[in-house]
């Protein structure tokens, strides 16, 4: 069997494996001879093998060798669209890897492919900005002449916290966006104080309408233990909404992780009572409601958290300062807080402190509702709390202890 016949008897995959070895070892003469033999033998899938060899040469950065194939095998010109698509992918891959030299060399060897777009319809400049590659974006615009005036790039730069890109887009290109709340929201999410400062002092945004921006700032401060962005937002931006009306769980389903309810629960678990009070006194967030069907009633879960952690200080702040209404607890949580205190695992001394403090806030109806569910141990605990309470609160305790 002749050598050509042996080659033609192999699959395209087997042939390209051989060609890859020749290319990787820089045996370009061997590669060319093998391709010529396949063409002369009329190999059925020659064009497929030729294209794969071309791609291998590009991937290994043997660009001039890849260009030579057009001269040696003119048939390659018939597959211009496939080649253009592959070269475009190479350009975008080079942006992703930060290989500026390969981008320049591809353009030098194969002509102007700068008008290409990827599957997301980004051009080369936009893609570099989306990836946060500032120097790459500058090179593409200033060397290749590819640019954009799409305002979404400002938002993307803010989202990445890339103030240098934001400044370049704003000052050098003159880019702008009408979606100022979205720009600010993503700047907050990025955690970049410099980005916030640029938006305020250079772009000139002075207020915002979306309460979610404040929610995200609170969430970020909790997660990072960094209050700079939240304080900057509070001092330099005006809220065009009433923070008392921010829905605890947000207005989407499921609730976002940065909703106020989740943030306040996290603060309660962390025992960060200072931050909780800051939200109430400084940010003017409302926690209380008399309506058990109100969304604000979800904040009553904070009382449970105070019991789980036996945090009497938190319990007092929630009731005495934030004004949580305790009489609606059974309608919201399914049982009164006294019963929760009695049955939740904990040391007797902690339970006594909670009972001594909280008994005065419980209603007669709530006490009466749990009477039949008390164990002898719970009754004894209440009797002890009763003796330490005033006469008025002791009368309430009778509902627990009398038969």
Buried (B, 14 or more C-beta within 10 A) or exposed (E): EEEBEEBBEBEBEEBBEBBBEBBEEEBBEBBBEBBEBBBEBEBEEBBBBBBBBBBBBBBBBBBEBBBBBBEEBEEBEEBEEBBBEBBBBBBBBBBEEEBBEBBBBBBEEBEEBBEBEBEEEBBBBBBBBBBBBBEBBBBBBEEBEBBBEBBBBBBBBBBBBBBBBBBBBBEEBEBEBEEBBBBBBBBBBBBBBBBBBBBBEEBEBEEBEBBBBBBBBBBBBBEEEEBEBBBBBBEBBEBEBEBEEBBBBBEEEEBBEBBBBBBBBBBBBEBBBEBBBBBBEEBEBBBBBEEBEBBBBBBBBBBBBBBBBBBBEBBBBBBEBBEBBBBBBBBBBEBBBBBBBBBBEBEEEBBBBBBBBBBEBBBEEBBEBBBEEBEEEBBEBBBBBBEEBEEEBBEBBBBBBEE
